[in-house]
Amino acid sequence: MPVEIKALEFERIGTGQTGACYRFHLEHEARAPKTVILKIAAGTPEQRERLRRGYRAEVLFYETVAPRSAVQTPACWYAAVSGTGDNFTLILEDADPAIAGEQERGCSIAEAFDALINLARLHASTWNADILRAEAAWLQTTPERAIRLAGIYADAVEHFLERYHDNFSAAEAATFRDAVPAMRGWLEDDQLPQVLIHGDYRLDNLLFRAGGDRPVLAVDWQTLEVGQPGRDVAYFIVTALDSDQRRGFENRLLAAYHSELLANGIGNYDLEACRLDYRRGALQAAFITIVGCIFATGDRSVKSDDMFLSMAHRAARAIRELDTITLVTV
């Protein structure tokens, strides 16, 4: 039903580096939201050209995946991407007063359980599903793309360690470098199960709300791709929790994630297979952290440095302790 908007105001919110978000305050007399979030493309034409795949992926998620999934995410009232792919528009539910997570602060164990249950609902909805070969086939990582991304990681590692050379031990630096020859094969691994993964499922992309039946909302779907579910699971656990918390709770967190898969109809995937995929998936934490840091379009700041450093330290420790590189190279 059409709603007559009598007046509106808006302000920029967030610090997104691949899109710009605005909160619109709407004056009307209908029984409809008084505020909505507008998300659009941002950056230079060159940056937007590089982000075309991400813009298309986020629109695909809200148009096609979200309606068929129980994953908790803001409601979407409009989603469109331009024919050239370098511009997009989303009109989303305003989740205020939800609180965005912070990587360097970490999260509570209760929040981690909520986030992983939400993640299981996303994965279950696309578990080896036809959508991976139809609407989302272009989100597969081809051998050519794997070669390119592995090369990007190899270059980014050296720039990252040069930028932060005083912040990492020799063992941590060696862990990141040891991942270089493993990266191509890991990226193009098409073993089952395959699902649509968020790709950047971390605290900064989650909104937490106390109480209610939607305690966590996942946002920023531009890194959506086809991959193994353990990549999302490991990336979240490894980067959200400090190493002591991770060691103390990772088995219980994995069990909760696995139980939610079972509750959503996923069989023939036991807890041991889930844990093995989690261990393999820990490379996601190194890959996204290091590449994201070096190629971030936003201005470098103390806060962004703290975020990337906290994620990288946790990633290096987890990859060593979970023996991830050995697992993905045998």
C-alpha positions as CSV (number, residue, x, y, z in Angstrom):
1,M,0.0,0.0,0.0
2,P,1.5,3.4,-1.0
3,V,2.6,5.6,1.9
4,E,2.6,9.4,1.6
5,I,5.9,10.8,3.0
6,K,5.3,14.3,4.2
7,A,9.0,15.1,5.1
8,L,12.3,13.3,5.6
9,E,15.7,13.8,7.1
10,F,18.8,11.7,6.8
11,E,22.3,11.2,8.2
12,R,25.3,9.1,7.3
13,I,25.9,6.2,9.6
14,G,28.7,3.7,10.0
15,T,32.1,3.6,8.4
16,G,31.5,1.1,5.6
17,Q,34.4,0.9,3.1
18,T,32.6,-0.8,0.3
19,G,29.3,1.0,0.5
20,A,27.7,4.0,2.2
21,C,24.8,3.8,4.6
22,Y,22.3,6.5,5.6
23,R,19.4,6.5,8.1
24,F,16.3,8.2,6.7
25,H,13.8,9.6,9.1
26,L,10.3,9.5,7.5
27,E,7.3,11.6,8.5
28,H,4.1,9.9,7.7
29,E,0.8,8.8,9.2
30,A,0.8,5.2,8.1
31,R,1.5,2.1,10.1
32,A,5.0,1.7,8.6
33,P,8.6,2.2,9.8
34,K,9.5,5.7,10.7
35,T,13.2,5.1,9.8
36,V,14.9,3.0,7.2
37,I,18.4,2.4,6.1
38,L,19.6,3.2,2.6
39,K,22.8,1.5,1.4
40,I,24.4,2.5,-1.8
41,A,27.7,2.1,-3.6
42,A,30.6,4.3,-2.5
43,G,34.2,5.1,-3.5
44,T,35.8,6.2,-6.7
45,P,34.7,4.8,-10.1
46,E,37.8,2.6,-10.1
47,Q,37.0,1.2,-6.6
48,R,33.4,0.6,-7.6
49,E,34.4,-1.2,-10.7
50,R,36.5,-3.6,-8.5
51,L,33.5,-4.1,-6.2
52,R,31.0,-5.1,-8.9
53,R,31.0,-8.8,-7.8
54,G,30.3,-7.8,-4.3
55,Y,27.5,-5.4,-5.1
56,R,25.8,-8.1,-7.2
57,A,26.3,-10.7,-4.4
58,E,24.6,-8.5,-1.8
59,V,21.6,-7.9,-4.0
60,L,21.4,-11.6,-4.8
61,F,21.4,-12.4,-1.1
62,Y,18.5,-10.1,-0.2
63,E,16.5,-11.0,-3.3
64,T,17.0,-14.7,-3.4
65,V,18.8,-16.2,-0.4
66,A,17.3,-14.3,2.6
67,P,13.6,-15.1,1.7
68,R,14.4,-18.9,1.7
69,S,16.6,-18.9,4.8
70,A,16.1,-18.6,8.5
71,V,19.2,-16.6,8.9
72,Q,18.6,-13.4,10.9
73,T,19.3,-10.3,8.9
74,P,17.6,-6.9,8.4
75,A,14.4,-7.1,6.3
76,C,14.9,-5.7,2.8
77,W,12.2,-3.7,1.0
78,Y,14.1,-2.9,-2.1
79,A,17.2,-4.3,-3.8
80,A,18.6,-3.5,-7.2
81,V,22.0,-3.4,-9.0
82,S,22.8,-1.5,-12.2
83,G,23.4,-3.2,-15.5
84,T,27.0,-2.3,-15.4
85,G,27.2,-3.7,-11.8
86,D,29.1,-0.7,-10.3
87,N,26.0,0.8,-8.6
88,F,23.4,-0.7,-6.3
89,T,20.6,0.3,-3.9
90,L,19.2,-1.4,-0.8
91,I,16.4,-0.2,1.5
92,L,16.7,-2.1,4.7
93,E,15.1,-2.4,8.1
94,D,16.6,-0.1,10.7
95,A,17.9,-2.4,13.5
96,D,18.5,0.5,16.0
97,P,19.1,0.2,19.0
98,A,21.1,-3.0,18.1
99,I,24.8,-2.7,18.9
100,A,27.4,-3.5,16.4
101,G,30.1,-5.9,17.4
102,E,33.8,-4.8,17.7
103,Q,36.6,-7.0,16.7
104,E,39.2,-5.7,19.1
105,R,36.8,-5.9,22.0
106,G,35.6,-9.4,21.2
107,C,32.3,-10.8,22.4
108,S,30.7,-12.8,25.2
109,I,30.4,-16.5,24.9
110,A,26.6,-16.1,24.8
111,E,26.9,-13.7,21.9
112,A,29.2,-16.2,20.1
113,F,26.6,-19.0,20.6
114,D,23.9,-16.7,19.1
115,A,26.1,-15.8,16.1
116,L,27.0,-19.4,15.3
117,I,23.3,-20.6,15.5
118,N,22.5,-17.8,13.1
119,L,25.3,-18.9,10.8
120,A,24.1,-22.5,10.9
121,R,20.7,-21.4,9.6
122,L,22.4,-19.6,6.6
123,H,24.4,-22.7,5.8
124,A,21.6,-25.2,6.2
125,S,19.4,-23.2,3.7
126,T,21.9,-23.7,0.9
127,W,23.6,-27.0,1.9
128,N,24.6,-28.6,-1.4
129,A,21.5,-26.9,-2.8
130,D,20.5,-26.3,-6.5
131,I,20.9,-22.6,-6.0
132,L,24.7,-23.1,-6.0
133,R,24.5,-24.4,-9.6
134,A,21.8,-21.9,-10.7
135,E,21.4,-18.4,-9.3
136,A,24.7,-18.4,-7.5
137,A,26.9,-20.4,-9.9
138,W,29.0,-17.3,-10.7
139,L,30.0,-17.2,-7.0
140,Q,32.0,-20.4,-7.4
141,T,35.8,-20.0,-7.1
142,T,37.2,-21.1,-10.5
143,P,40.9,-22.3,-10.8
144,E,41.7,-19.0,-12.5
145,R,40.2,-17.0,-9.7
146,A,42.0,-19.1,-7.1
147,I,45.3,-18.4,-8.8
148,R,44.6,-14.7,-8.8
149,L,43.5,-14.6,-5.1
150,A,46.4,-16.7,-4.0
151,G,48.8,-14.3,-5.7
152,I,47.0,-11.3,-4.0
153,Y,47.4,-13.0,-0.6
154,A,51.2,-13.7,-1.3
155,D,51.8,-10.0,-2.1
156,A,49.6,-8.7,0.7
157,V,51.4,-10.8,3.3
158,E,54.7,-9.1,2.7
159,H,53.2,-5.6,2.7
160,F,51.3,-6.5,5.9
161,L,54.3,-7.8,7.7
162,E,56.4,-4.8,6.6
163,R,53.7,-2.4,7.8
164,Y,53.4,-4.1,11.2
165,H,56.9,-5.5,11.5
166,D,57.2,-4.6,15.2
167,N,53.9,-6.3,16.1
168,F,54.5,-9.9,15.2
169,S,56.8,-12.6,16.5
170,A,58.9,-14.7,14.1
171,A,56.5,-17.6,14.6
172,E,53.5,-15.6,13.7
173,A,55.2,-14.1,10.6
174,A,56.2,-17.6,9.6
175,T,52.6,-18.9,9.9
176,F,51.3,-16.3,7.5
177,R,54.1,-17.0,5.0
178,D,53.7,-20.8,5.3
179,A,50.1,-20.3,4.2
180,V,51.2,-18.9,0.8
181,P,51.8,-22.2,-1.0
182,A,48.7,-23.7,0.5
183,M,46.4,-20.9,-0.5
184,R,45.5,-21.8,-4.1
185,G,44.5,-25.3,-3.4
186,W,42.5,-24.3,-0.3
187,L,40.6,-21.6,-2.2
188,E,39.5,-23.8,-5.1
189,D,38.6,-26.8,-2.9
190,D,35.2,-28.0,-4.1
191,Q,34.8,-31.0,-1.7
192,L,31.3,-31.4,-0.2
193,P,29.6,-29.9,1.7
194,Q,29.3,-26.7,-0.3
195,V,27.1,-23.8,0.8
196,L,26.8,-20.1,0.4
197,I,29.2,-18.6,3.0
198,H,29.1,-15.0,4.2
199,G,32.8,-14.8,3.7
200,D,33.4,-12.0,6.3
201,Y,31.2,-13.2,9.2
202,R,32.9,-11.3,12.0
203,L,31.8,-9.1,14.9
204,D,31.9,-5.8,12.9
205,N,29.3,-7.3,10.5
206,L,26.9,-8.4,13.3
207,L,24.3,-6.4,15.2
208,F,23.4,-7.7,18.7
209,R,20.1,-7.1,20.4
210,A,19.3,-8.1,24.0
211,G,16.2,-10.2,24.3
212,G,13.6,-11.2,21.6
213,D,13.8,-13.9,19.0
214,R,16.3,-12.1,16.8
215,P,19.3,-11.6,19.1
216,V,21.8,-11.2,16.3
217,L,21.5,-9.8,12.7
218,A,24.1,-10.4,10.1
219,V,24.8,-7.6,7.6
220,D,27.2,-6.7,4.8
221,W,26.8,-9.6,2.3
222,Q,29.2,-8.4,-0.4
223,T,31.7,-11.2,0.3
224,L,29.0,-13.9,-0.3
225,E,30.5,-16.9,-2.2
226,V,30.2,-20.6,-2.6
227,G,32.5,-22.5,-0.3
228,Q,32.9,-24.9,2.6
229,P,30.9,-24.0,5.7
230,G,34.0,-24.4,8.0
231,R,35.5,-21.2,6.5
232,D,32.7,-19.1,8.0
233,V,32.7,-21.0,11.3
234,A,36.4,-20.8,11.8
235,Y,36.7,-17.2,10.8
236,F,34.1,-16.2,13.3
237,I,35.4,-18.2,16.2
238,V,39.0,-17.5,15.6
239,T,38.6,-13.7,15.2
240,A,35.9,-13.1,17.8
241,L,37.4,-14.8,20.8
242,D,40.9,-14.4,22.4
243,S,43.0,-17.5,22.2
244,D,42.2,-18.7,25.7
245,Q,38.5,-18.3,25.2
246,R,38.7,-20.1,21.9
247,R,40.6,-23.0,23.3
248,G,38.1,-23.3,26.3
249,F,34.9,-23.0,24.3
250,E,35.5,-24.0,20.7
251,N,34.2,-27.6,21.1
252,R,31.0,-26.4,22.7
253,L,30.5,-23.7,20.1
254,L,31.0,-26.2,17.3
255,A,28.6,-28.6,19.0
256,A,26.0,-25.8,19.1
257,Y,26.5,-25.0,15.4
258,H,26.3,-28.7,14.5
259,S,23.1,-29.2,16.5
260,E,21.5,-26.3,14.7
261,L,22.4,-27.9,11.4
262,L,20.7,-31.1,12.5
263,A,17.6,-29.1,13.7
264,N,17.4,-27.6,10.2
265,G,17.4,-31.0,8.4
266,I,21.1,-31.5,7.6
267,G,22.1,-35.1,8.0
268,N,25.1,-37.2,7.0
269,Y,27.5,-34.6,8.5
270,D,28.8,-35.7,11.9
271,L,30.4,-33.6,14.5
272,E,33.9,-34.9,13.7
273,A,33.5,-33.9,10.1
274,C,32.4,-30.5,11.3
275,R,35.4,-30.1,13.5
276,L,37.8,-31.1,10.7
277,D,36.2,-28.6,8.4
278,Y,36.6,-26.0,11.1
279,R,40.3,-26.7,11.4
280,R,40.7,-26.4,7.6
281,G,38.6,-23.3,7.5
282,A,41.0,-21.3,9.9
283,L,42.9,-20.1,6.8
284,Q,40.0,-17.8,6.2
285,A,41.0,-15.7,9.2
286,A,44.5,-15.1,7.7
287,F,43.3,-14.6,4.2
288,I,40.5,-12.1,4.9
289,T,42.4,-10.2,7.6
290,I,45.5,-9.6,5.6
291,V,44.0,-9.0,2.2
292,G,41.3,-6.8,3.8
293,C,43.9,-4.8,5.7
294,I,46.1,-4.1,2.7
295,F,43.4,-3.4,0.2
296,A,41.0,-1.5,2.5
297,T,39.6,1.6,0.8
298,G,39.0,3.6,4.0
299,D,41.6,5.8,5.7
300,R,44.0,4.0,8.0
301,S,43.6,4.8,11.7
302,V,44.6,3.6,15.1
303,K,41.2,1.9,15.4
304,S,41.5,0.1,12.1
305,D,45.1,-1.0,13.0
306,D,43.9,-2.3,16.4
307,M,41.2,-4.3,14.6
308,F,43.4,-5.9,12.0
309,L,46.1,-6.6,14.6
310,S,43.7,-8.3,17.0
311,M,42.4,-10.5,14.2
312,A,45.8,-11.4,12.9
313,H,47.3,-12.4,16.2
314,R,44.3,-14.6,16.9
315,A,44.5,-16.1,13.4
316,A,48.2,-16.9,13.6
317,R,47.7,-18.7,17.0
318,A,44.7,-20.7,15.8
319,I,46.3,-21.8,12.5
320,R,49.3,-23.1,14.4
321,E,47.3,-24.8,17.2
322,L,44.7,-26.4,14.8
323,D,47.5,-27.6,12.5
324,T,45.6,-26.0,9.6
325,I,48.4,-25.8,7.0
326,T,49.2,-29.4,7.4
327,L,45.6,-30.4,7.0
328,V,45.1,-28.4,3.8
329,T,48.3,-29.5,2.1
330,V,48.1,-33.3,2.6
